[in-house]
Amino acid sequence: MIALYLERRIDLVRFFTVRLRSPAAAEDLVQDIYVRLSGIAEPAEIQNPMAYLYRLGSNLMLDRLRGERRTAHRDGAWLDSQTTRIGAHEVSAEPSAEVAVAARQRLVLITEALKELSPQTQRVFRMHKFEGLSHPQVAQALGISRSAVEKHMMAALKHLLARLP
């Protein structure tokens, strides 16, 4: 069977190039035929060895096309779950480099401005804004009134507005 394969290899490449519309894909497929043939013992009594070669190649081609279709479907589903589309344009969920740099710079300014506040105001601001506690929860945790928490938050926000561009 290998001898017949070697004899008809060029014909197989030509045949599968037409079907796959790619000489490289046809070469890969014909190589897969060889690998498959070399991995099996000499088959017993094949009625039509040429038909067997072409059938084997066609089956391998169909398997490859189905695999590529599954891969494209899986990749497309992943891409759809990871991106947002507006019309024909993909919109990334990730910020642009410029936006990321500007956000880091703004964070540095906020951090510096917060250091200028009193320690108690810093604690109130951090607990409410960064830890997500409500005003009553902050008041209870620090042992101060809710009104005091609100006054500390107002002072912190006014300070940040004055200091940030």
C-alpha positions as CSV (number, residue, x, y, z in Angstrom):
1,M,0.0,0.0,0.0
2,I,2.9,2.4,0.8
3,A,4.4,1.7,-2.7
4,L,1.1,2.7,-4.3
5,Y,0.9,5.8,-2.1
6,L,4.5,6.8,-3.2
7,E,3.6,6.2,-6.8
8,R,0.4,8.2,-6.7
9,R,1.5,10.9,-4.2
10,I,1.6,13.8,-6.8
11,D,-1.9,12.9,-8.0
12,L,-3.2,12.8,-4.4
13,V,-1.7,16.3,-3.8
14,R,-3.3,17.7,-7.0
15,F,-6.7,16.1,-6.2
16,F,-6.8,17.5,-2.6
17,T,-5.4,20.9,-3.7
18,V,-8.5,21.4,-5.8
19,R,-10.8,20.4,-2.9
20,L,-9.0,22.3,-0.2
21,R,-8.0,25.3,-2.4
22,S,-4.6,25.3,-0.7
23,P,-1.5,23.5,-1.8
24,A,-0.1,23.6,1.7
25,A,-3.2,22.1,3.2
26,A,-3.2,19.4,0.5
27,E,0.5,18.6,1.3
28,D,-0.4,18.2,5.0
29,L,-3.4,16.0,4.2
30,V,-1.4,13.7,1.9
31,Q,1.3,13.5,4.6
32,D,-1.4,12.5,7.0
33,I,-2.5,9.7,4.6
34,Y,1.1,8.4,4.7
35,V,1.2,8.5,8.5
36,R,-2.1,6.6,8.7
37,L,-0.9,4.0,6.2
38,S,2.4,3.5,7.9
39,G,0.7,3.0,11.2
40,I,-1.4,0.1,10.1
41,A,-0.4,-3.4,9.2
42,E,-0.7,-4.3,5.5
43,P,-4.5,-4.4,5.1
44,A,-5.9,-7.7,4.0
45,E,-7.5,-7.9,0.5
46,I,-8.4,-4.3,-0.4
47,Q,-10.6,-4.6,-3.5
48,N,-9.5,-1.3,-4.9
49,P,-6.3,0.2,-3.4
50,M,-6.6,3.5,-5.3
51,A,-10.1,4.1,-4.1
52,Y,-8.9,3.2,-0.6
53,L,-6.3,6.0,-0.8
54,Y,-8.7,8.6,-2.0
55,R,-11.4,7.5,0.5
56,L,-8.8,7.7,3.4
57,G,-7.8,11.1,2.2
58,S,-11.4,12.3,1.9
59,N,-12.2,11.0,5.4
60,L,-9.1,12.8,6.8
61,M,-10.1,16.0,5.0
62,L,-13.6,15.9,6.4
63,D,-12.3,15.3,9.9
64,R,-9.9,18.3,9.5
65,L,-12.7,20.6,8.2
66,R,-15.0,19.6,11.0
67,G,-12.2,20.3,13.5
68,E,-11.6,23.7,12.0
69,R,-15.3,24.5,12.1
70,R,-15.5,23.5,15.7
71,T,-12.4,25.6,16.5
72,A,-13.8,28.6,14.6
73,H,-17.1,28.2,16.5
74,R,-15.4,27.9,19.9
75,D,-13.1,30.8,19.2
76,G,-16.0,32.9,17.9
77,A,-18.0,32.2,21.0
78,W,-15.1,33.1,23.3
79,L,-14.5,36.3,21.3
80,D,-18.2,37.2,21.6
81,S,-18.1,36.7,25.3
82,Q,-15.0,38.8,25.8
83,T,-15.8,41.8,23.5
84,T,-18.6,44.2,22.9
85,R,-19.7,45.1,19.4
86,I,-21.1,48.4,18.4
87,G,-22.2,48.0,14.8
88,A,-19.3,46.4,12.9
89,H,-16.7,47.6,15.4
90,E,-15.3,45.7,18.3
91,V,-15.1,47.7,21.5
92,S,-12.5,46.4,24.0
93,A,-13.3,46.2,27.7
94,E,-9.8,47.1,28.4
95,P,-8.9,50.8,28.6
96,S,-6.5,52.3,26.1
97,A,-2.9,52.9,27.2
98,E,-3.5,56.6,27.4
99,V,-6.5,56.2,29.6
100,A,-4.6,53.8,31.9
101,V,-1.7,56.2,32.3
102,A,-4.0,59.1,33.0
103,A,-5.8,57.0,35.6
104,R,-2.5,56.1,37.3
105,Q,-1.5,59.8,37.4
106,R,-4.9,60.7,38.8
107,L,-4.5,58.0,41.5
108,V,-1.2,59.4,42.5
109,L,-2.8,62.9,42.9
110,I,-5.7,61.5,44.9
111,T,-3.3,59.6,47.2
112,E,-1.2,62.7,47.8
113,A,-4.3,64.8,48.5
114,L,-5.6,62.2,50.9
115,K,-2.3,62.3,52.9
116,E,-3.0,65.9,53.6
117,L,-6.2,65.1,55.5
118,S,-6.4,64.4,59.2
119,P,-5.9,60.7,60.2
120,Q,-9.6,60.3,61.3
121,T,-10.8,61.8,58.0
122,Q,-8.5,59.5,56.1
123,R,-9.9,56.5,58.0
124,V,-13.5,57.5,57.4
125,F,-12.8,58.1,53.7
126,R,-10.9,54.8,53.3
127,M,-13.6,52.7,55.1
128,H,-16.4,54.2,53.1
129,K,-14.9,54.5,49.6
130,F,-12.4,51.7,49.5
131,E,-13.8,49.1,51.9
132,G,-17.4,49.8,50.8
133,L,-18.9,50.3,54.3
134,S,-22.0,52.5,54.7
135,H,-22.0,55.6,56.8
136,P,-23.7,53.8,59.8
137,Q,-21.2,50.9,59.5
138,V,-18.2,53.3,59.6
139,A,-19.8,55.2,62.5
140,Q,-20.2,52.0,64.5
141,A,-16.7,50.7,63.6
142,L,-15.0,54.0,64.7
143,G,-17.3,54.7,67.6
144,I,-18.5,58.1,66.2
145,S,-21.8,59.4,65.2
146,R,-23.2,59.1,61.7
147,S,-23.2,62.9,61.5
148,A,-19.5,62.9,62.2
149,V,-18.9,60.4,59.4
150,E,-20.9,62.6,57.0
151,K,-18.9,65.7,58.1
152,H,-15.6,63.8,57.5
153,M,-16.7,62.6,54.1
154,M,-17.8,66.1,53.1
155,A,-14.4,67.5,54.2
156,A,-12.5,64.8,52.3
157,L,-14.6,65.3,49.1
158,K,-14.2,69.1,49.3
159,H,-10.5,68.8,49.7
160,L,-10.2,66.4,46.8
161,L,-12.2,68.7,44.5
162,A,-10.0,71.6,45.5
163,R,-6.8,69.7,44.9
164,L,-7.6,67.8,41.7
165,P,-7.6,69.4,38.3
